[in-house]
């Protein structure tokens, strides 16, 4: 095993642990995933994974591939245990994110694909961020904190470092950390 394979495997293990924390919260009824965010995340993670494979990211792509599969499991759980209050702005974010996918398809360029996927990822955070602003205890801080780690680790596992292989993990880690900070701040303010 190479060093990059070890780091890639570690990124998958840490990512799976963050999902275990999140899914455990769903099971206990303390976590309410927003269907729109999770569905969009599953789609864009799949796109980013394909881009990383095409760009020969090697073990640096493993986390995205495994994570995309688990995210679709959470999408299924969202139908039954997720946030039920869907606003017009949630619908706008969802539709905007979905409309960006054909734009990506038209580019045919891996760099543009990952840039658009990263922008869609930002948009996908809106429904969960909005919901969590009002109900910061409905999202597990620990899962988002741990969830940033595999994206950071995957950067060190990349066989080929290019803007197309780096952008998505950097954006995903940044958004997870921003979510942690917002949740902690809102919990403190609302107590």
Backbone bond lengths (Angstrom), bond angles and torsions (degrees), N, CA, C in turn:
res aa  C-N    CA-C-N  psi(-1)  N-CA   C-N-CA  omega(-1)  CA-C   N-CA-C  phi
1 X - - - 1.461 - - 1.523 110.05 -
2 X 1.314 115.27 137.70 1.457 119.90 178.10 1.526 109.60 -86.81
3 X 1.309 115.28 166.76 1.470 120.76 177.44 1.531 110.84 -60.98
4 X 1.321 116.93 -40.76 1.469 120.73 179.74 1.527 111.12 -65.76
5 X 1.322 117.87 -36.94 1.462 120.72 176.79 1.532 111.28 -66.14
6 X 1.321 116.56 -38.41 1.469 120.47 177.62 1.532 109.93 -64.40
7 X 1.321 116.68 -45.50 1.468 120.48 179.35 1.532 110.14 -66.04
8 X 1.337 116.73 -40.99 1.468 120.43 177.24 1.522 111.30 -61.23
9 X 1.317 117.02 -42.70 1.462 121.07 176.73 1.519 111.75 -64.56
10 X 1.325 116.15 -40.19 1.468 120.78 177.80 1.527 110.35 -63.78
11 X 1.329 117.24 -39.17 1.471 119.85 179.01 1.529 110.33 -62.91
12 X 1.325 116.97 -37.54 1.468 120.97 177.96 1.531 109.89 -66.57
13 X 1.334 117.12 -45.84 1.473 120.63 -179.34 1.528 112.00 -61.59
14 X 1.325 116.93 -44.72 1.467 120.32 179.41 1.527 109.85 -65.67
15 X 1.328 116.28 -40.66 1.459 120.30 177.60 1.519 111.59 -61.36
16 X 1.324 116.20 -42.61 1.461 119.67 179.00 1.533 110.62 -64.24
17 X 1.321 116.96 -37.96 1.463 119.90 178.20 1.530 110.65 -62.77
18 X 1.341 117.45 -40.99 1.470 119.45 178.95 1.526 110.62 -63.36
19 X 1.337 116.90 -36.95 1.464 120.18 177.66 1.530 111.31 -69.56
20 X 1.334 116.91 -35.95 1.470 120.20 176.54 1.531 109.29 -60.07
21 X 1.332 116.27 -44.57 1.471 120.64 178.30 1.526 109.47 -59.88
22 X 1.328 116.68 -45.35 1.469 120.83 -178.22 1.525 111.24 -65.85
23 X 1.321 116.81 -47.35 1.468 120.93 -178.20 1.530 110.80 -66.74
24 X 1.318 117.74 -35.16 1.465 121.21 175.75 1.538 109.55 -61.05
25 X 1.326 116.64 -40.11 1.468 120.57 176.72 1.519 112.07 -63.38
26 X 1.332 116.93 -38.38 1.462 120.49 176.51 1.526 108.76 -63.60
27 X 1.320 116.22 -47.06 1.466 121.26 -179.29 1.529 111.58 -59.27
28 X 1.325 116.78 -40.96 1.463 120.83 -178.96 1.529 112.09 -78.41
29 X 1.328 117.07 -12.23 1.464 120.51 179.20 1.521 113.71 86.77
30 X 1.334 117.28 9.99 1.464 120.41 -179.48 1.528 112.53 -95.74
31 X 1.314 117.04 -12.07 1.462 122.15 -179.69 1.517 108.58 -117.98
32 X 1.339 115.40 131.41 1.461 121.66 -179.28 1.530 109.11 -123.15
33 X 1.339 117.63 90.99 1.467 119.37 -178.64 1.524 111.58 -66.58
34 X 1.317 115.78 145.47 1.458 121.23 176.24 1.523 108.02 -92.20
35 X 1.325 115.94 117.67 1.466 122.30 -175.83 1.524 112.26 -50.65
36 X 1.318 117.61 -46.64 1.463 120.53 -175.11 1.525 111.53 -61.41
37 X 1.330 117.02 -46.65 1.469 119.81 179.86 1.522 110.41 -59.98
38 X 1.326 116.46 -49.59 1.468 119.90 -174.77 1.525 111.83 -66.89
39 X 1.318 118.04 -36.91 1.460 120.30 178.13 1.529 110.49 -65.00
40 X 1.308 116.51 -45.37 1.472 120.08 179.18 1.525 110.15 -65.24
41 X 1.339 117.25 -42.42 1.470 119.66 178.43 1.525 110.83 -59.48
42 X 1.315 117.35 -40.53 1.461 119.75 178.86 1.524 111.66 -62.35
43 X 1.316 115.86 -42.79 1.466 120.30 -179.77 1.525 110.75 -65.98
44 X 1.342 117.21 -48.82 1.472 118.47 -175.86 1.526 111.86 -72.10
45 X 1.331 117.62 -31.68 1.471 118.61 174.88 1.522 110.18 -64.02
46 X 1.324 116.23 -38.69 1.469 120.11 177.82 1.527 110.49 -63.55
47 X 1.329 116.40 -42.67 1.467 120.65 177.89 1.525 110.05 -62.86
48 X 1.328 116.72 -48.41 1.472 120.54 -179.34 1.528 110.66 -62.10
49 X 1.323 117.39 -37.48 1.469 121.40 177.46 1.524 110.38 -61.78
50 X 1.339 116.71 -47.00 1.469 120.20 179.22 1.530 110.19 -60.82
51 X 1.341 117.02 -42.70 1.468 120.40 178.39 1.528 109.95 -60.33
52 X 1.336 116.64 -43.79 1.470 118.45 -179.47 1.527 111.49 -65.04
53 X 1.315 117.82 -36.12 1.472 120.74 176.85 1.523 109.48 -64.87
54 X 1.335 116.71 -47.24 1.471 121.37 179.23 1.521 111.00 -60.22
55 X 1.327 116.19 -37.76 1.466 121.68 -178.51 1.535 112.89 -85.10
56 X 1.343 116.27 6.32 1.463 122.59 176.60 1.532 112.95 60.70
57 X 1.331 115.42 48.28 1.470 121.07 179.99 1.524 112.46 -72.69
58 X 1.328 117.42 -17.89 1.462 120.61 179.09 1.524 112.21 65.80
59 X 1.339 117.33 -140.16 1.465 121.29 -177.97 1.531 113.73 -60.13
60 X 1.312 117.08 -17.55 1.462 120.79 176.71 1.518 112.38 -66.14
61 X 1.326 117.25 -17.56 1.467 121.70 179.76 1.525 112.74 -91.11
62 X 1.304 117.82 -14.84 1.464 120.50 -173.91 1.519 112.80 -57.09
63 X 1.323 117.05 -44.71 1.464 120.44 -178.14 1.530 111.34 -57.85
64 X 1.326 117.20 -44.51 1.473 119.58 -179.41 1.521 111.74 -63.95
65 X 1.311 117.85 -40.86 1.453 120.55 -179.32 1.523 112.53 -64.06
66 X 1.315 116.96 -48.72 1.467 121.38 179.55 1.528 109.78 -67.07
67 X 1.327 116.47 -42.80 1.470 120.29 -179.18 1.521 111.20 -61.11
68 X 1.320 117.80 -41.66 1.469 120.50 -179.71 1.525 110.42 -59.14
69 X 1.323 116.71 -41.19 1.472 119.00 179.30 1.531 111.21 -63.96
70 X 1.328 116.39 -43.48 1.467 120.16 -178.50 1.523 110.47 -68.32
71 X 1.325 116.66 -36.66 1.470 120.63 178.94 1.526 110.07 -59.64
72 X 1.321 117.88 -39.08 1.469 119.36 178.70 1.531 111.41 -67.34
73 X 1.318 117.90 -27.77 1.471 120.45 172.06 1.534 109.55 -64.19
74 X 1.343 116.49 -42.75 1.469 120.75 179.37 1.527 110.09 -67.02
75 X 1.318 117.68 -33.28 1.472 120.64 174.78 1.529 109.00 -57.45
76 X 1.321 116.44 -46.12 1.458 120.25 178.15 1.522 111.75 -60.77
77 X 1.332 116.69 -42.94 1.466 120.70 179.00 1.526 111.02 -65.43
78 X 1.326 117.02 -30.54 1.468 121.32 -179.28 1.523 112.03 -62.24
79 X 1.327 116.49 -32.73 1.464 119.74 178.85 1.526 111.11 -60.47
80 X 1.313 116.43 -35.25 1.462 120.63 -174.59 1.525 113.46 -99.93
81 X 1.325 117.00 -35.97 1.464 120.65 -171.12 1.526 113.68 -121.11
82 X 1.316 117.23 5.56 1.444 120.61 -174.03 1.521 114.81 -88.32
83 X 1.309 114.41 -178.34 1.461 123.09 177.38 1.519 109.20 -60.94
84 X 1.308 115.91 130.15 1.471 120.89 -177.93 1.530 112.58 -99.60
85 X 1.315 116.97 -15.78 1.464 120.70 -178.70 1.533 108.97 -88.30
86 X 1.328 116.22 101.81 1.467 122.68 -179.56 1.528 107.12 -107.15
87 X 1.320 115.90 122.15 1.468 120.66 -177.28 1.534 110.85 -96.13
88 X 1.339 115.06 170.05 1.463 119.98 175.48 1.527 110.75 -61.31
89 X 1.326 116.58 -39.21 1.468 119.29 179.92 1.534 110.87 -67.53
90 X 1.334 117.82 -32.06 1.465 120.64 173.82 1.529 109.53 -61.91
91 X 1.329 116.20 -45.79 1.458 120.98 178.11 1.531 110.92 -60.70
92 X 1.341 116.65 -41.32 1.472 119.99 179.94 1.525 110.37 -63.18
93 X 1.337 117.31 -44.02 1.468 120.83 178.91 1.533 110.07 -62.92
94 X 1.323 116.38 -42.91 1.460 121.78 -179.50 1.533 110.98 -62.08
95 X 1.316 116.50 -49.09 1.468 120.97 -179.06 1.524 111.16 -65.66
96 X 1.334 117.06 -41.02 1.470 120.80 177.36 1.519 110.43 -59.32
97 X 1.321 115.93 -45.60 1.462 119.83 179.90 1.525 111.03 -62.93
98 X 1.319 117.00 -43.35 1.465 119.78 179.92 1.525 112.06 -66.69
99 X 1.347 117.24 -36.50 1.470 120.52 179.14 1.525 112.07 -67.67
100 X 1.314 117.09 -24.36 1.466 120.14 179.02 1.525 111.97 -72.41
101 X 1.315 117.40 -22.07 1.466 120.09 -177.83 1.528 112.10 -64.14
102 X 1.354 119.68 -46.55 1.472 117.97 176.18 1.533 112.79 -62.48
103 X 1.330 116.76 -32.01 1.473 119.98 177.02 1.523 108.98 -61.56
104 X 1.336 115.96 -44.94 1.462 120.39 177.41 1.523 110.06 -59.10
105 X 1.332 116.47 -45.18 1.463 121.43 -176.70 1.524 110.78 -60.14
106 X 1.341 116.54 -35.67 1.461 120.67 -178.46 1.520 112.27 -71.34
107 X 1.333 118.06 -25.28 1.461 119.67 -177.36 1.515 111.80 -70.20
108 X 1.343 116.93 -41.23 1.457 119.95 -179.01 1.522 112.70 65.74
109 X 1.319 117.43 13.91 1.457 122.57 -176.40 1.529 108.35 -116.60
110 X 1.344 118.85 123.91 1.458 120.62 -177.78 1.536 113.78 -57.88
111 X 1.324 117.86 -38.46 1.461 119.96 -179.89 1.523 110.34 -64.04
112 X 1.348 116.57 -48.08 1.461 119.01 178.65 1.523 111.33 -64.24
113 X 1.315 116.58 -34.59 1.470 120.39 178.40 1.525 110.19 -59.88
114 X 1.315 117.05 -45.42 1.462 119.86 -177.65 1.523 111.21 -74.98
115 X 1.316 118.56 -33.69 1.473 121.06 175.69 1.529 109.51 -63.04
116 X 1.323 116.75 -46.51 1.465 120.20 179.17 1.526 110.55 -66.75
117 X 1.343 117.04 -39.77 1.473 120.07 177.02 1.529 110.38 -60.99
118 X 1.319 117.37 -40.00 1.473 120.86 178.34 1.528 110.58 -65.41
119 X 1.343 117.12 -41.06 1.466 119.89 177.80 1.530 110.91 -65.65
120 X 1.328 116.08 -38.53 1.463 119.69 176.66 1.533 109.30 -63.78
121 X 1.319 116.76 -39.41 1.468 121.30 178.39 1.527 110.75 -58.77
122 X 1.317 116.77 -42.19 1.466 120.82 177.41 1.528 109.49 -61.38
123 X 1.329 116.60 -46.10 1.465 121.25 178.83 1.528 110.94 -61.94
124 X 1.327 116.16 -38.58 1.469 120.37 -178.81 1.521 112.45 -64.61
125 X 1.309 117.37 -25.51 1.461 119.89 178.33 1.525 111.84 -70.16
126 X 1.324 117.63 -22.85 1.463 119.63 -174.14 1.534 113.30 -54.21
127 X 1.358 119.93 -53.22 1.468 117.65 -178.30 1.536 113.48 -58.56
128 X 1.316 117.14 -41.59 1.467 119.93 179.43 1.525 110.59 -70.07
129 X 1.319 116.97 -40.18 1.464 120.64 178.80 1.530 110.07 -63.02
130 X 1.343 116.88 -45.12 1.460 120.99 179.58 1.519 111.37 -60.99
131 X 1.326 115.79 -48.01 1.463 121.18 179.08 1.525 110.45 -60.78
132 X 1.323 116.29 -43.81 1.465 121.25 -176.03 1.524 112.44 -72.82
133 X 1.305 117.31 -23.69 1.463 120.78 176.26 1.527 109.38 -61.58
134 X 1.336 114.90 -41.07 1.459 120.51 -179.63 1.526 111.95 -84.96
135 X 1.325 117.23 -33.89 1.470 122.67 -176.69 1.534 109.62 -128.98
136 X 1.337 117.61 71.54 1.463 119.66 -174.46 1.536 114.58 -67.34
137 X 1.319 117.62 -12.29 1.464 119.81 178.93 1.526 111.60 -87.49
138 X 1.349 117.72 -4.50 1.459 121.23 179.70 1.531 112.95 -85.14
139 X 1.295 117.66 0.81 1.468 122.11 177.01 1.528 108.08 -130.22
140 X 1.341 117.94 134.75 1.466 120.79 -178.08 1.532 112.49 -82.15
141 X 1.309 115.62 116.42 1.466 121.28 179.54 1.526 110.47 -56.60
142 X 1.321 115.96 -43.70 1.466 120.36 -177.03 1.532 111.37 -58.65
143 X 1.311 117.56 -41.38 1.469 120.37 -179.22 1.526 111.36 -63.18
144 X 1.327 117.39 -41.24 1.469 119.90 178.83 1.525 111.30 -70.47
145 X 1.341 116.06 -37.66 1.466 119.53 178.74 1.527 110.15 -63.57
146 X 1.337 115.45 -51.34 1.464 119.15 178.88 1.527 109.78 -65.72
147 X 1.334 116.77 -33.94 1.458 121.64 -178.71 1.520 114.43 -62.85
148 X 1.322 117.71 -23.06 1.472 120.45 176.66 1.531 111.23 -74.16
149 X 1.326 116.12 -31.21 1.464 121.49 -174.10 1.531 114.67 -60.09
150 X 1.353 119.08 -45.47 1.469 117.61 -178.11 1.528 113.32 -63.05
151 X 1.339 116.11 -31.83 1.466 118.28 177.79 1.525 110.46 -67.89
152 X 1.318 115.73 -38.12 1.472 119.82 177.63 1.523 109.69 -67.69
153 X 1.337 117.24 -46.55 1.466 120.70 178.51 1.527 111.32 -59.97
154 X 1.336 116.45 -40.17 1.466 119.19 -177.58 1.528 112.25 -61.57
155 X 1.314 116.49 -27.41 1.476 119.29 177.01 1.525 111.21 -62.18
156 X 1.342 116.18 -35.61 1.465 120.68 -179.79 1.529 112.05 -80.02
157 X 1.329 116.71 -12.35 1.465 121.32 179.62 1.523 112.45 -96.76
158 X 1.318 116.90 -3.36 1.465 120.20 -177.72 1.527 110.97 -64.31
159 X 1.320 116.44 128.99 1.465 121.69 174.34 1.524 110.14 -75.04
160 X 1.313 114.31 -34.97 1.462 120.57 -177.85 1.526 108.04 -130.12
161 X 1.315 116.53 115.56 1.463 121.79 -178.34 1.527 108.62 -96.49
162 X 1.332 114.43 111.45 1.461 121.44 177.40 1.527 106.55 -138.44
163 X 1.321 117.95 164.61 1.469 118.20 174.84 1.529 111.97 -53.94
164 X 1.322 117.63 -37.55 1.464 120.94 -178.30 1.531 112.48 -67.04
165 X 1.332 118.50 -27.64 1.466 120.37 179.64 1.524 112.64 -92.52
166 X 1.328 117.31 -18.12 1.472 121.14 -174.33 1.533 113.17 -97.79
167 X 1.322 117.90 -36.56 1.468 121.28 -170.23 1.524 112.94 -56.34
168 X 1.325 118.13 -51.47 1.468 119.55 -175.01 1.532 112.38 -61.92
169 X 1.333 119.94 -49.27 1.467 118.16 179.03 1.531 113.43 -60.52
170 X 1.314 117.49 -36.79 1.470 120.46 179.18 1.534 110.05 -64.94
171 X 1.323 116.63 -46.56 1.469 120.64 179.71 1.528 110.20 -64.07
172 X 1.327 117.50 -44.21 1.471 120.79 -178.90 1.525 111.32 -62.45
173 X 1.328 117.62 -43.45 1.475 120.69 178.73 1.521 110.40 -64.65
174 X 1.318 117.10 -42.84 1.466 121.55 179.87 1.524 111.01 -61.78
175 X 1.326 117.15 -44.76 1.464 120.71 -179.94 1.535 111.45 -64.80
176 X 1.321 117.02 -38.64 1.471 119.94 177.37 1.523 111.00 -63.09
177 X 1.321 116.45 -43.14 1.470 120.40 179.54 1.523 110.77 -66.62
178 X 1.332 116.62 -39.39 1.470 119.35 176.67 1.526 110.89 -63.17
179 X 1.325 117.28 -37.47 1.461 121.26 177.73 1.528 110.24 -63.72
180 X 1.317 116.82 -43.07 1.475 121.13 177.88 1.526 109.85 -58.45
181 X 1.322 116.65 -48.41 1.464 120.49 -178.02 1.527 111.54 -62.75
182 X 1.338 116.56 -41.92 1.460 119.84 179.21 1.519 110.85 -65.15
183 X 1.341 117.94 -45.23 1.459 121.12 -179.21 1.528 110.96 -61.24
184 X 1.327 117.01 -44.81 1.469 120.04 179.91 1.526 111.33 -63.57
185 X 1.333 115.70 -43.23 1.464 119.90 -179.74 1.525 111.78 -64.33
186 X 1.356 115.44 -45.93 1.485 118.74 -179.29 1.521 111.91 -65.70
187 X 1.315 117.82 -36.71 1.472 120.24 178.06 1.530 110.18 -63.94
188 X 1.319 115.51 -38.68 1.474 119.27 179.44 1.522 110.46 -68.61
189 X 1.324 117.19 -42.72 1.466 122.12 -178.48 1.527 111.75 -66.33
190 X 1.326 116.99 -38.96 1.461 120.71 -174.20 1.526 113.99 -84.45
191 X 1.310 117.29 -6.87 1.487 119.08 -179.99 1.508 109.91 -77.77
